[in-house]
């Protein structure tokens, strides 16, 4: 698999952030192709990009001629194509736990506070900014309350979401904590999430993937 990896990304997209972490954990070199989600009405709507991703969303991973969409599908593709180090555990029971934690963030929390939802509220329904931000914080807090409980009460939780090595759930959790801070969520109620985030961000793979460390962060 010598084909070049290209990641269509936006510096502040938490979905793209997940994939950057996964690529870094795998030690894979990749080219970042920025797609600015706000400039020019959103570069994700440009015909050239829509031809690659008809959902008008990031991230998109191109591996040679293959194009993979959806962050969780991309991360599982990376895990199957480059099995070491693993993002998913060895046993079916443990994989189910990790996938459930990842899906709680990527499928239940994040979609309710991503850019296209907030833009629809603003431009179609004229929802004031304060109410939009209340919406975001409500769903992050509700989701994080459940994730905190599951992590804090399970012996399978270690330094990271599952055991002593970072994996798929951590790839999803850390970007969502970044989002929570953006919107002013009080994280004091989630000590387990904060502990895991701190452990993750101490690793170069997570640190290098931070939004502020991306080539398009100041664009």
matplotlib code that plots the C-alpha trace (Angstrom):
import matplotlib.pyplot as plt

x = [0.0, 2.5, -0.1, -0.2, -2.7, -4.5, -6.8, -9.4, -9.7, -10.8, -8.7, -11.7, -13.7, -13.9, -14.6, -11.4, -9.6, -10.6, -9.0, -5.8, -5.4, -5.9, -3.4, -0.9, -1.4, -0.7, 2.4, 1.1, 2.4, -0.4, -1.0, -3.5, -5.8, -7.7, -11.4, -12.5, -16.1, -17.0, -15.0, -16.6, -19.9, -18.1, -15.5, -17.2, -19.9, -17.6, -18.3, -14.8, -15.1, -18.7, -17.5, -15.4, -17.9, -21.5, -22.4, -20.5, -18.7, -15.2, -13.2, -12.5, -9.5, -8.0, -5.7, -4.4, -7.6, -9.7, -11.9, -13.2, -15.8, -17.2, -14.7, -15.5, -15.4, -12.0, -10.7, -11.8, -10.3, -7.0, -7.2, -7.8, -5.2, -2.5, -3.4, -0.6, -1.0, -4.6, -7.4, -9.9, -9.3, -8.8, -12.0, -15.6, -16.8, -14.1, -14.6, -18.3, -17.5, -15.1, -17.4, -20.3, -18.2, -17.1, -20.6, -22.0, -19.8, -19.7, -23.3, -25.3, -23.4, -21.5, -24.2, -26.4, -23.8, -21.9, -21.7, -24.4, -27.0, -26.1, -26.1, -29.6, -30.8, -29.2, -30.1, -33.4, -35.0, -33.3, -32.4, -30.4, -26.8, -27.4, -30.1, -27.9, -25.2, -27.6, -28.7, -25.1, -24.2, -27.4, -26.6, -22.9, -23.7, -26.4, -24.1, -21.0, -23.0, -23.6, -20.1, -18.6, -20.8, -19.9, -16.2, -16.0, -17.9, -16.2, -13.0, -12.1, -11.4, -7.7, -5.4, -7.4, -11.1, -10.2, -7.2, -3.6, -3.4, -5.3, -7.8, -11.0, -12.9, -10.1, -9.9, -13.6, -13.6, -10.7, -12.1, -15.5, -13.9, -12.3, -15.8, -17.2, -14.7, -15.4, -19.0, -18.3, -19.3, -18.2, -16.1, -15.7, -18.6, -16.6, -13.4, -12.9, -13.1, -10.7, -8.2, -8.3, -8.1, -5.0, -3.3, -4.1, -2.9, 0.5, 1.1, 2.6, -0.1, -2.8, -0.8, 0.1, -3.6, -4.8, -6.8, -4.3, -1.5, -3.0, -1.7, -5.0, -5.6, -4.7, -6.1]
y = [0.0, 2.6, 5.0, 8.4, 9.3, 12.6, 14.0, 16.6, 18.4, 21.6, 22.6, 23.0, 20.0, 17.5, 14.7, 15.6, 15.9, 12.3, 11.1, 13.1, 11.5, 8.0, 8.6, 9.9, 6.9, 4.7, 6.6, 7.2, 10.1, 12.1, 15.2, 17.7, 19.3, 22.1, 22.6, 25.8, 25.3, 29.0, 30.9, 31.5, 30.1, 26.9, 25.3, 21.9, 22.9, 23.5, 21.1, 19.6, 18.6, 17.4, 15.0, 13.4, 13.7, 14.2, 14.9, 18.2, 17.3, 16.6, 14.5, 12.6, 10.3, 9.5, 6.5, 6.1, 5.8, 4.8, 7.5, 6.8, 9.0, 9.3, 9.6, 6.3, 4.4, 6.0, 5.1, 1.4, 1.3, 2.5, -0.2, -2.9, -1.7, -1.0, -3.3, -2.2, -0.4, -1.2, 1.3, -1.5, -4.2, -7.9, -9.4, -8.9, -7.8, -5.1, -3.9, -3.5, -1.4, 0.8, 1.3, 2.2, 4.9, 6.2, 6.2, 8.0, 10.9, 10.7, 9.7, 11.2, 14.3, 15.7, 15.7, 17.9, 20.7, 20.6, 23.6, 22.7, 22.3, 25.7, 27.4, 26.0, 27.4, 30.8, 31.2, 29.3, 29.7, 32.9, 31.4, 33.9, 33.0, 32.7, 30.1, 28.2, 28.0, 26.8, 24.0, 23.0, 23.0, 21.1, 18.1, 18.0, 18.0, 15.3, 13.1, 13.7, 12.8, 9.3, 8.9, 10.0, 7.4, 4.6, 5.3, 6.0, 2.9, 0.3, -1.5, -1.7, 2.0, 2.6, 5.5, 5.8, 5.1, 1.4, 0.0, 1.4, 2.3, 5.0, 3.8, 4.6, 6.0, 8.4, 9.6, 10.6, 11.9, 14.4, 16.4, 16.6, 18.0, 20.6, 21.4, 21.6, 24.2, 26.2, 26.5, 27.2, 23.9, 23.6, 20.4, 20.2, 17.7, 15.3, 14.4, 11.1, 12.7, 15.4, 12.8, 10.8, 14.0, 15.1, 11.6, 11.7, 15.2, 14.3, 12.0, 13.5, 11.8, 13.8, 17.0, 17.2, 16.7, 19.7, 22.2, 25.0, 22.9, 22.5, 24.3, 26.0, 27.2, 30.8, 30.9]
z = [0.0, -1.2, -2.6, -1.1, 1.6, 1.1, 3.8, 2.8, 6.1, 7.9, 10.9, 13.2, 12.1, 14.9, 12.4, 10.5, 13.9, 14.7, 11.5, 11.9, 15.3, 13.8, 11.0, 13.5, 15.9, 12.9, 12.1, 8.5, 6.4, 4.7, 2.8, 4.2, 1.6, 3.4, 2.6, 4.2, 5.5, 5.7, 3.1, -0.3, 1.0, 2.0, -0.2, 0.6, -1.8, -4.8, -7.7, -7.6, -4.0, -4.2, -6.9, -4.2, -1.4, -2.4, 1.2, 1.1, 4.2, 5.6, 6.1, 2.9, 2.7, -0.7, -0.8, -4.3, -6.4, -3.4, -1.8, 1.7, 3.4, 7.0, 9.8, 11.6, 8.3, 7.6, 11.0, 10.6, 7.1, 8.6, 11.2, 8.7, 6.2, 8.8, 11.7, 14.1, 16.4, 16.8, 17.2, 18.0, 20.6, 19.9, 21.3, 20.0, 23.4, 23.8, 20.2, 20.9, 24.0, 22.1, 19.1, 21.4, 23.1, 19.7, 18.4, 21.4, 20.4, 16.6, 16.0, 19.0, 20.2, 17.3, 14.6, 16.8, 17.1, 13.8, 11.4, 9.0, 11.7, 13.3, 9.9, 9.2, 12.5, 11.7, 8.1, 7.8, 11.2, 12.3, 15.7, 17.8, 18.6, 22.3, 21.7, 19.2, 21.8, 24.4, 22.0, 21.5, 25.2, 26.1, 23.8, 24.7, 28.4, 28.0, 26.0, 28.1, 31.2, 29.8, 28.5, 31.9, 33.7, 31.4, 31.6, 35.3, 36.3, 34.0, 35.0, 31.4, 31.4, 31.9, 31.2, 28.0, 27.2, 26.9, 28.7, 28.5, 24.8, 22.9, 20.3, 18.4, 21.3, 22.3, 18.6, 19.0, 22.6, 22.4, 19.5, 21.2, 24.3, 22.1, 20.8, 24.3, 25.3, 22.2, 23.3, 26.9, 28.4, 32.1, 32.0, 35.8, 35.9, 33.8, 35.6, 33.8, 30.4, 31.5, 32.8, 29.6, 27.5, 29.4, 28.9, 25.2, 24.5, 26.2, 23.2, 20.0, 17.8, 19.6, 20.0, 16.3, 15.4, 17.4, 15.4, 16.1, 14.7, 11.3, 8.2, 7.6, 11.2, 10.4, 6.9]

ax = plt.figure().add_subplot(projection="3d")
ax.plot(x, y, z, "-o")
ax.set_aspect("equal")
plt.show()
